[in-house]
Amino acid sequence: MELHDGSTIQFEAHGDGPVVLLPVDPAPAQGPKADAMRAWGADPALGQSLIDGLRDRFRVVAVDYEGHVMAHPKPGTLTPGNAALDLLAVADAAGADRFAYYGYSWLGLLGQQLALRTDRLSALVMGGYPPVGGPYPAMLAVTRAAHAASLAAVANPPAPTETVPGDWSTVSVTTTVDQTRQFVTLYEALRDFDDRAAQPSLSCPRLCVVGSADTISYDEQWGGVTVDIAGPVRRERAALEALGWDVAVLDGLDHMQAMQAAAVLPVLRPWLESRL
């Protein structure tokens, strides 16, 4: 199926029941990529694990949108509106007039943008990103730093260094200029987004899931900012609930840990069952 920039993407559908759209890779990573993911605390089979945890009750439509934009960068067009059009195109191709959506991190952010642009969502689960008080300026700084590093690497490729999992100061940028630029485009488009003012426009059932320890501090190489995911949710919990959000804070978990299937499925599945 075709996306907003003319590139094509594939999806998989598993199970029967109410549709849940998951922007995940249904195929487990293999080899060195899988090893690197494990070293950083990620699950190479996360998509498969989420699908397997939901497919007996729901029709799970899985699409690797992140993998797609990395393989087919959209440096000037990865805006919230275009990403929402892409996700709706996947739902159309899957024959889903109504569907729930669960995304994590920047894909969770996209879920809220999608919900603001369509009335087709039956439920929204926003993981790893706060619905109100989101760290948009910090993420713009991080993505601009990554883009600047990718530009510098074109002229002066960095010497190989040892990466220490969890320590962003040891990470060298290996992504291309177009790959990093597309995320600058995304966060520049969100620079003036008022997530609090947007809340009355959301009407579907919605859940926010974050780890209580989800805060990342970056050194100057990455913009010298702190990306605080947990703080806004913990501080604003009562306000979020008053705005119509259900809130789950996973005790002691950081950004990587809170996205694991073993952590999120015990919250995600019963909540979806109660809403769909």
C-alpha angles and dihedrals in degrees: 000000000000127000131205094280096047094258118128132233136186129220137190129220123205131180134357134272134058111000120253116187112210121186093211137119107257091199118075116240116250139204123356092354091057091047092052091048092052091049090057092046096257125134114238088204098044095124093049091047092053092046092049090049094055109026096088091061105025141035100249117204108196123192126170096223094159092051089048096053090048091051093040106028121204101201097171102025110044093112125147090252095051092045089052090051089052093052091047089050089056090050090049092051090049091051092243113147090171124028144158120235132211120181134162131218110339088358088056089051088053089054092064090046089051092050090053091055104044141037092210097092114108091187139354126213113188112194129187096004130078118242090213125034093019116181095245097145091048093049090049089054092049094048092046089052091050090049092049090050092050090051091049091048091059091065098031113024108210119246114253111270134184112260116216109209110243094018108100092186089072095052120105119203109252097164121104127254092254093048093054095038093060091062091049086054090051096050094040087057088053095046093104097032111131104206093184094053089048095060098088088059091063115089110159123091108276140189131193119205123187138155114248090230097047102131124120124193116201126200124230091279087068099038100283093256138128118234104207113191100158099044100066092046094048093045094042099039096116091044091048091051090049088053091055103266126133108216131208119183111190107217117241096353125131128208096282096040095049092057095057117113092235089058102040105035095068087059101032101048100050091043092053091046090054094049106037 
